[in-house]
Amino acid sequence: MRFDTVLAIDWSGARGNYQGIAVAECKVEADGPNLVPPPTGRAWRRAAVADWLSARIGRGERLLVGFDFAFAFPWRDGAGYLPGLSDSRPNSAFELWETVDRICARDADFFGGALVADRRIAPFFWTRGGRPEGFAERARETERQCAAEGRGRPESVFKLIGPKQVGKASLAGMRLLAWLRRRHGPRLRAWPFEPLDGARFVCVEIFPRLFLSAAGMGSSKLRDRVSVAQAVAHFGAAAPVDLPGRFTDHEADALVSAAALCAWAKERAPWRAPDACDGAIREGWIFGVGR
């Protein structure tokens, strides 16, 4: 695949005054990634990311965008994505996104809280306190393989508690993908759910811990310039010269992810990795797993 620009977005599904979104950009012909400041205010909001991405799509450049959230739930024969939705069971990732967005339509700023509050679905999520009795920490094949490769252990999308949980971000992210798809139609292609031939705007799922592991950074969060420089150098990139003295681990994750995506997107192996998994077209795949 050939792209002009790679974007990496460290996402957040939190309610209220959240601060966890970071955006990094890496021009394919540039030396390395840079942080993209929010258009207004001190922090990115989900709606601002949506509007900004929509404007970027309109420019016509060839964009690869990596989102740090799960693109789908695990699929189980006979139960689908979301047990309990017997009346309107989604059968594809695209239908799943629309279902999540429809149930959460009254939640502002792409928040996904209403889905977890739905009495048909709520019992399958871990939302507070100790581990619920009978809770099944269902995982997708890509998450299991990522752990087996020693690249980090992604949390179950059904776990909505703890610092490493990705469930809330994934619900908000599915709403974002549904919105982008309605707005831009065939110009948006989501990998690996559909063919990418001729695509100018491609979305992939990323897991920053995988890239940090590949760069030999262990399990620690990166919060200093030297560590970020070492991590992006592994992918043949240079750290931003204007990187501030203080930055968040979300910003570091976005920078490293942008550098890794820029390098790995030029290879064939990552794009072909999910071909051996029958369920990848329904469950999605983390870019770089199985590479």
Secondary structure in CASP SS format (residue, H / E / C, confidence):
PFRMAT SS
TARGET T0000
AUTHOR 0000-0000-0000
METHOD secondary structure of the structure
MODEL  1
M C 1.00
R C 1.00
F C 1.00
D C 1.00
T E 1.00
V E 1.00
L E 1.00
A E 1.00
I E 1.00
D E 1.00
W C 1.00
S C 1.00
G C 1.00
A C 1.00
R C 1.00
G C 1.00
N C 1.00
Y C 1.00
Q C 1.00
G C 1.00
I C 1.00
A E 1.00
V E 1.00
A E 1.00
E E 1.00
C E 1.00
K E 1.00
V C 1.00
E C 1.00
A C 1.00
D C 1.00
G C 1.00
P C 1.00
N E 1.00
L E 1.00
V C 1.00
P C 1.00
P C 1.00
P C 1.00
T C 1.00
G C 1.00
R C 1.00
A C 1.00
W C 1.00
R C 1.00
R H 1.00
A H 1.00
A H 1.00
V H 1.00
A H 1.00
D H 1.00
W H 1.00
L H 1.00
S H 1.00
A H 1.00
R H 1.00
I H 1.00
G H 1.00
R C 1.00
G C 1.00
E C 1.00
R C 1.00
L E 1.00
L E 1.00
V E 1.00
G E 1.00
F E 1.00
D C 1.00
F C 1.00
A C 1.00
F C 1.00
A C 1.00
F C 1.00
P C 1.00
W C 1.00
R E 1.00
D C 1.00
G C 1.00
A C 1.00
G E 1.00
Y C 1.00
L C 1.00
P C 1.00
G C 1.00
L C 1.00
S C 1.00
D C 1.00
S C 1.00
R C 1.00
P C 1.00
N C 1.00
S C 1.00
A H 1.00
F H 1.00
E H 1.00
L H 1.00
W H 1.00
E H 1.00
T H 1.00
V H 1.00
D H 1.00
R H 1.00
I H 1.00
C C 1.00
A C 1.00
R C 1.00
D C 1.00
A H 1.00
D H 1.00
F H 1.00
F C 1.00
G C 1.00
G H 1.00
A H 1.00
L H 1.00
V H 1.00
A H 1.00
D C 1.00
R C 1.00
R C 1.00
I C 1.00
A H 1.00
P H 1.00
F H 1.00
F C 1.00
W E 1.00
T C 1.00
R C 1.00
G C 1.00
G C 1.00
R C 1.00
P C 1.00
E C 1.00
G C 1.00
F C 1.00
A C 1.00
E C 1.00
R C 1.00
A C 1.00
R C 1.00
E H 1.00
T H 1.00
E H 1.00
R H 1.00
Q H 1.00
C H 1.00
A H 1.00
A H 1.00
E C 1.00
G C 1.00
R C 1.00
G C 1.00
R C 1.00
P C 1.00
E C 1.00
S C 1.00
V C 1.00
F C 1.00
K E 1.00
L C 1.00
I C 1.00
G C 1.00
P C 1.00
K C 1.00
Q C 1.00
V C 1.00
G H 1.00
K H 1.00
A H 1.00
S H 1.00
L H 1.00
A H 1.00
G H 1.00
M H 1.00
R H 1.00
L H 1.00
L H 1.00
A H 1.00
W H 1.00
L H 1.00
R H 1.00
R H 1.00
R H 1.00
H H 1.00
G H 1.00
P H 1.00
R H 1.00
L E 1.00
R E 1.00
A E 1.00
W C 1.00
P C 1.00
F C 1.00
E C 1.00
P C 1.00
L C 1.00
D C 1.00
G C 1.00
A C 1.00
R C 1.00
F E 1.00
V E 1.00
C E 1.00
V E 1.00
E E 1.00
I C 1.00
F C 1.00
P H 1.00
R H 1.00
L H 1.00
F H 1.00
L H 1.00
S H 1.00
A H 1.00
A C 1.00
G C 1.00
M C 1.00
G C 1.00
S C 1.00
S C 1.00
K C 1.00
L C 1.00
R C 1.00
D C 1.00
R H 1.00
V H 1.00
S H 1.00
V H 1.00
A H 1.00
Q H 1.00
A H 1.00
V H 1.00
A H 1.00
H C 1.00
F C 1.00
G C 1.00
A C 1.00
A C 1.00
A C 1.00
P C 1.00
V C 1.00
D C 1.00
L C 1.00
P C 1.00
G C 1.00
R C 1.00
F C 1.00
T C 1.00
D H 1.00
H H 1.00
E H 1.00
A H 1.00
D H 1.00
A H 1.00
L H 1.00
V H 1.00
S H 1.00
A H 1.00
A H 1.00
A H 1.00
L H 1.00
C H 1.00
A H 1.00
W H 1.00
A C 1.00
K C 1.00
E C 1.00
R C 1.00
A H 1.00
P H 1.00
W H 1.00
R H 1.00
A H 1.00
P H 1.00
D H 1.00
A H 1.00
C C 1.00
D C 1.00
G C 1.00
A H 1.00
I H 1.00
R H 1.00
E H 1.00
G C 1.00
W C 1.00
I E 1.00
F C 1.00
G C 1.00
V C 1.00
G C 1.00
R C 1.00
END
